[in-house]
Amino acid sequence: MNRPATLAETRDAVISGARSAVEVCRDVLARIEAADPSLHAFHTVTADRALARAAEIDRNRDAFRSAPLAGVPVGLKDNICTNGVRTTASSRILESFVPPYDATVVTRLHAAGAILVGKTNCDEFAMGSSTENSAYGPSRNPWALDRIPGGSSGGSAVAVSAGMTPLSLGSETGGSIRQPAAMCGVFGLKPTYGRVSRYGLLAFGSSLDQIGPVTRTARDAAIALGVVAGADPADSTASRQPVPDYASALNGDTRGLRIGVPSRLLETGVNADILRAVRTAIEVLRARGATVVDIELPHAKYAIPVYYLVATAEASSNLARYDGVRYGLRDRQGELDAMYSGTREKGFGAEVKRRIMLGTYVLSAGYYDSYYLKAQQVRTLILRDYAQAFEQVDVVAMPTSPTPPFKIGERVSDPLQMYLADIFTVSANLAGIPAVSVPCGFTGEGLPIGLQLTGQAFDEATLLRTADAYERDTEWWKQAPPIATR
């Protein structure tokens, strides 16, 4: 096989006895050991714990026969809490933090038979679009080592793309699953807000954050979402809506599907290779029986400023807890105020400080109405745009990113250009609706391109069915960087 195994293939091999869970785990750990020094997808590798878990699954194969992730190695973004395993959020302020509990998604993965192999690199506190904001150094794109892998869940996307794991979990506040998935040539899913519990996720923007899977295929994402989705008494924002069998919806049928394309939004600022690949992908779906409709999203052009007001305001509030008092780094110099300021000065990186300051400013007296409140009003207009669009269509299609992955260091000194990389992804977070990125081609330089599909709230099934149908008629999902096929 010239590509890494999918989640479904891995699980089936373990359950059938074709491969033992220990064998699968050892192969994955060997691949991490060989490839990660050049890619830096992982902060922490839990080799001993993973092998012990794999041996347990092999000893009790019958008990795991119906487990949807039996023997499947998983990487977790390092802002998802793991009992007894260091969780840093790629920040110096949590460099030695070891949670005493598991996030709900971790508990559900374990119950489904998954094997945690490590914690993946990310932008500090998930603030970034390139994974360059990690306090421990950037991850690198396996398709071109001098390029970013996207962010903030860059390590999770690299791990799947490079064949280190068939499944990783990331988190999204404004595109942090979909954008790195697109740039690394893999599949990424941001669920509806509330579809997956956020309990145990280190908060960035509480009205925006969601956890979701990075995989090789839509089918793998459907299986993973079915495991982690659902109500949770520990998270009051987790929806009680029943979790459908997402995998059973993947029937390849797109007849009658209505695909909306916001053509005016794509007129400027989109790389020509990306625009060509996305248009070709839409034609593949049209050939399968879908109808393509031109739609308007008139307030989408305001999504970036709205997002960076709402998200930074929430970050300012959420990150106030990191003060050196209860956990994490503590600067022991001086009086209490000096300890607070010293801890935060030494513990937070430049981008986190920038966003905390911006968020504190827009929440301050005299500026709240002009900035934060106005942003929330425009956020409502963006939600209404999508609601009106979904009266005409079932799915909205556009590029995941307007540009290919840029070179590491190229935009570090230009935050505005960095922020604009999220122009097509942030609206789904602001509106709380689901979206996926599916591989749809390569640029002339051989860099991956992602097609983004956005759907109605709690209708992940339609997005997954559409993406799966596209994968049946194309070969892009089968492509892997050379490092993954050695």
Stockholm file with secondary structure:
# STOCKHOLM 1.0

chainA/1-486         MNRPATLAETRDAVISGARSAVEVCRDVLARIEAADPSLHAFHTVTADRALARAAEIDRNRDAFRSAPLAGVPVGLKDNICTNGVRTTASSRILESFVPPYDATVVTRLHAAGAILVGKTNCDEFAMGSSTENSAYGPSRNPWALDRIPGGSSGGSAVAVSAGMTPLSLGSETGGSIRQPAAMCGVFGLKPTYGRVSRYGLLAFGSSLDQIGPVTRTARDAAIALGVVAGADPADSTASRQPVPDYASALNGDTRGLRIGVPSRLLETGVNADILRAVRTAIEVLRARGATVVDIELPHAKYAIPVYYLVATAEASSNLARYDGVRYGLRDRQGELDAMYSGTREKGFGAEVKRRIMLGTYVLSAGYYDSYYLKAQQVRTLILRDYAQAFEQVDVVAMPTSPTPPFKIGERVSDPLQMYLADIFTVSANLAGIPAVSVPCGFTGEGLPIGLQLTGQAFDEATLLRTADAYERDTEWWKQAPPIATR
#=GR chainA/1-486 SS CCSCCCHHHHHHHHHHTSSCHHHHHHHHHHHHHHHHHHHCCEEEECHHHHHHHHHHHHHTGGGGTTCTTTTCEEEEETTBCBTTBCCCTTCGGGTTCCCSSCCHHHHHHHHTTCEEEEEECCSGGGCCSSSTTCTTCCCCBTTBTTBCCCSSSHHHHHHHHTTSCSEEEEEESSSTTHHHHHHHTSEEEECCTTSBCCTTBCCSCTTTCEEEEEESSHHHHHHHHHHHBSCCTTCTTSCCSCCCCGGGGCCCCCTTCEEEECGGGGSSSCCHHHHHHHHHHHHHHHHTTCEEEECCCTTGGGHHHHHHHHHHHHHHHHGGGCSSSSSSCCCCSSSHHHHHHHHHHHHSCHHHHHHHHHHHHHHSTTTIIIIIIHHHHHHHHHHHHHHHHTTTCSEEEEESCSSCCCBTTSSTTCHHHHHHTTTTTHHHHHHTCCEEEEEEEECTTSCEEEEEEECCTTCHHHHHHHHHHHHHTCCGGGCCCGGGCC
#=GC SS_cons         CCSCCCHHHHHHHHHHTSSCHHHHHHHHHHHHHHHHHHHCCEEEECHHHHHHHHHHHHHTGGGGTTCTTTTCEEEEETTBCBTTBCCCTTCGGGTTCCCSSCCHHHHHHHHTTCEEEEEECCSGGGCCSSSTTCTTCCCCBTTBTTBCCCSSSHHHHHHHHTTSCSEEEEEESSSTTHHHHHHHTSEEEECCTTSBCCTTBCCSCTTTCEEEEEESSHHHHHHHHHHHBSCCTTCTTSCCSCCCCGGGGCCCCCTTCEEEECGGGGSSSCCHHHHHHHHHHHHHHHHTTCEEEECCCTTGGGHHHHHHHHHHHHHHHHGGGCSSSSSSCCCCSSSHHHHHHHHHHHHSCHHHHHHHHHHHHHHSTTTIIIIIIHHHHHHHHHHHHHHHHTTTCSEEEEESCSSCCCBTTSSTTCHHHHHHTTTTTHHHHHHTCCEEEEEEEECTTSCEEEEEEECCTTCHHHHHHHHHHHHHTCCGGGCCCGGGCC
//
